[in-house]
Every structure is written in C-alpha cells, then in structure tokens.
C-alpha cells in the first residue's frame, strides 16, 4: 500500500472548503455558548479568515487565527488591520500537532474547514488547550448511507491511512477522548456536488503531486450518480472532566 496523504488533507488554498460558510461559524458559536470576551483558537482559518472575523465582530470573541500558508497569514493580517480588529484577532502560525500555547487558554478550538490531523490525534492535541466546558469543532471524512462501495472504502483507507469512520465512530472516539458530543452534521449530496464542482475547477492550477488524492475523490463521487457514500462531518463536543457524571436522563430513566 502506498503511503497515506500527509495531514492536513489537501485543498487548494483559494478553493471552497467543506463547512467554510459563516452560517456554520454562527451555529458553532451558539452550540459552544461563546460570549463577549470568549477565547477561541481558529485553526486552518483559510485565506479570508471569515470564521475568525465573524467570531470577533458578531460574538465579541478574542481569536487566535492560524493557517499553514505564510502568504495567506500575511493577507489575513492585512484584512484584520483594515477591519480594525487588531485588538480582537491575533494572526499567528500554530502547529496543530504541537500547539505552543498555554493549557486551559481557550473556551473553544475550531477547525471548521480543514482536516488538520487524524481525528483522535486532534482531540489529544486540542483538549489540553481548553478550559472547563471548552468546546472543540472539527471536520473529518465519514462514510454515509447503508452500503458503501468497496472502491470508496479502499480509497479513503489509502488516503487516511486508516478505515473511513462513520459518524457514530467519531462520536465513540469523542467519548473515549474526554469529550461529550453535542452536535454532528454532514454535507448532503447537493452540497457535495457544489463542493466538488468548484474544487475540480481549481485543480488545473494546483501542483499535480498534491492533487492526485483529491482528483480521485472527485471521480469516485461522480461515479455514484449523485448519491454519495462518503462525505465530510462537522462535529462539536464539550470537554468533560475526569469523574464527571453523565447528564441526567430526559425521560427520568
């Protein structure tokens, strides 16, 4: 088997990414109960830093915005200056696997539009950064539907270096990693069609050695005639503390 794709999973820098809309950012902020002065680490924030801007402007959060592309960070720094958000948004490079940041520093860690690390590894890396009841928001590829073609499963195992999980698998990993799952949503067929259509138009300008997995992913999706068997999920979860009791049953047992 050829080596898996290195993380973060590749997307062209200027292309649409899964769950990159401002509406998703607002839903995350509400689920995470973010308030004025809340501290958020926004990883993989993209060229516009739209998630960081929304969190700072609309929710009054103090945000550390980071991405892996230095030119992108410079562009985002200029946008922050033009919007007058220097006191609310700090632009800096952060290594997701080894974030050099104080423990318990953040009310939320958001990875809204890129798969930066394997799911369990991301949870191990980000949990220490969260304060009590801090939230994490992550995206990850998932299997969907009752029957998943073998070609799709084989592709994702090659790309990820591990089997493609279902949403329930992600929820189990969360529970085993010290988190209480709060919400999970996946891209629907029409949303995937739009995403892949826009991505395909960017691949012609991207370096060929970086695009082979993504090109194969798009081709597999198109072979399924509009009924996807793999998608991307966005998961939000709350940090639990050791010995914390489970929430009371709504039906009183």
N, C-alpha and C positions, 0 to 999 in steps of 0.2 A: 504493500500500500504506500502511495506517495505521501510525503509529509502533509499534515493539515495546514490550512492557511494560518499565518500568524495573526494574532489579535492586535488591534481591533480589526473586525471584519471590514473588508474594503468597500468603500463607496467613494465615487469621485467627489472631490471637495465641494464643487458648486452644485451638485445634484440634490434633488429631493431625497430625504431620508425617511425611514419609517417613523411615524409618530412625531414628526417635526413641527406640527402645527401649534399655533398659540392656544388653540382650544384645548389641546392635550395638556399644555402647561397649566392652564387655569384649572382643569379638573384635578391635576396632581396637587396644586396648591390647596385646593379645597379639601381633598381627601387627607392631605398631610397637615391640615389645620394651621397653615402658615399665617402669621400675623405680622404687623408692623415690627421691624427690628429683628425678625427671624433670620438666622444664618443658614445660607444654602450654598453647597458646593455643586456647581453645574459643570459636569464633565462631558467632553465631546459636544460642546455647545454650538458648533457649526459656524459658518462664515458671518452670519448676521448676529449671532448671539441672541436671537429673538426670545428664547426662553429666559435668559438672564435679564433682558430688558423688561419683559412682562412681570417677572417676579419683583424687580426693583420698582418699576413705575406703578403697577396696579396693586401690589400687595405690601409695598414698603419694606421688602426684604433687603438684607445685606448679602451680596452674592459674590462668590469667587468663581469667575468664569474661566474655563480652560478648554483647550483643544490641542491636538498634536502638531498642527501646522503653524510654524512661526509666522509666516506671512499672514495667515488667517488671524492670528492673535494680534498682529500689528493693525490690521484692518479693523478688528473689533475694538481695539483700544481707541482708535480714532472715532468710531461711532459712539462709544461711551462718552468721549470728550464733547462731541457735537450735541449729544442729548443732555449734557450737564449731569451725568450720573457718576462722576468720579468718586463721590462720597458713598455711593451705594454699590457700585460694581467694580471689583478688583480683577483685572485681567492678568492671569499668570499661567505658566505651564506647570501642570501637575502630572506626575507619573501615576496612572491608575493602580498599578500593581504594588507600588510602594509610595503612597502619598506622604510627602514630608509635611504633615500638618498635625496640630495638636489633637490628642484624643479628646472626644466629647465636645469638639468645637462647633458642630453643626446640628441644626434642627432637621435638616434634610440633605441627602445626597441624591442628585438627579442625573441619570444617564439616559436622556429622553430619546435620542435619535441615533445612537451607535451602540453596537455590541462591542464593548471595550475589552472584556475579559470573559472567560468561561463563567457560567452563572455562579457556581459555588465559590469560585475564587474571588469573584467580585464581592460577594457577600462577606467573605472573610476579610477582604481588604477594607471595605467601607464601614463595617459595623463598629470598629473602634472609634471612628470619627464622629459617630452620632451620640448626642446626648440622650438622656432618658426620654423615651417615647419618640425618638427621632425616626423619621421615615426615609425609606430608600425607594427610588423609582428606577427600574431597569427594563431594557428591552432584550429579547432573546428569540432566536428562531424556534418554532414549535411545529409539531405535527398536528393536523386538524382533520376532522372527518373520520368516518368509521373505517375506511380502507385506505391505506397509504401505499402507493406503488413501490415495489422494491427498488426501482431506479431512483426514486426520491429519497428513500431511506439511505441507500448506499451513497448517494451524492452528499447528503448532509453529514454522514459519518466521516466521509473523506474530508469535508470542509472543516468540520468542528474538531475532528479527532476523537469523537465520542458519539454515541447514538443520539438521534434527534429526539428531544423530550416532548412530552405532551404538556399542556398547561397544568394538569394535575401533578405531573412530575415536578414542575417548577414549584408548585405550592408545597409539595413534600420537602423539597430541598430547603425552602424557606423555613419551614417548621423545624427542620433539623439544624438550622444555622442560627437559631436565636431570633427569629422574626415571626410576627403574626401577620399572615396575608390579609390585605384589606381590599384590594381590587385587582382584577386581571381582565384585559381586553385584547383581542387580536384583530388584525386587519382583515376585513371581509374581501370577498372576491373582487368587487368593483374597485375597492381601494388598492388592492394588489395590482390589478390591471393598469391603473393610473400610475402607480409607483414604477412598475417595470417598463411601461411605455416611455416614461421620462428618463429612466436610467439608461435604456437602450440608446437613446439619442446622445448620451454623454460618453458612451464607451468608445466611440470613434476617436475622440480626442485624448483618451486616457492611455497610459502606457500598457502595452499588451501583456507584459508579465504580471501586471496587477489585476487584470480583468478576467482571467480565464474562469475562475470560480463563479464570478458574478454573471458572466455570459452564459455559463451552463445553467445557473439557477433560473435565469430568464427563459432559456429554451425549454427547460422542464416545465415551467409554469405554463407556457404557451401550448405545450403538448397535451395539457389536461383540459383544454377547451373550456376555460372559464370556471372550472370547479377545482379550486385549489385544495391540495392535501398537505401543504406546508404554508406557514405564514410567520408573522412576527407578533410576539405578545409583549405588552407593556404591563408590568407588574408593580404594584405599590404595596409596601409592607412596613409594619411598625417594629422597631427594636423592642424585644422582650428582655426582661431581666431574669437572672437565674432564680428559680423558686417562685416565679410569678404564677399566680393562679390563673387558670383559663377563664375566659369571660363567662358570666352566668348564662344559663340556657334560657332562650326566649320563651320556650314552652314550659318552663318550670319543671323540666325533667321529663 
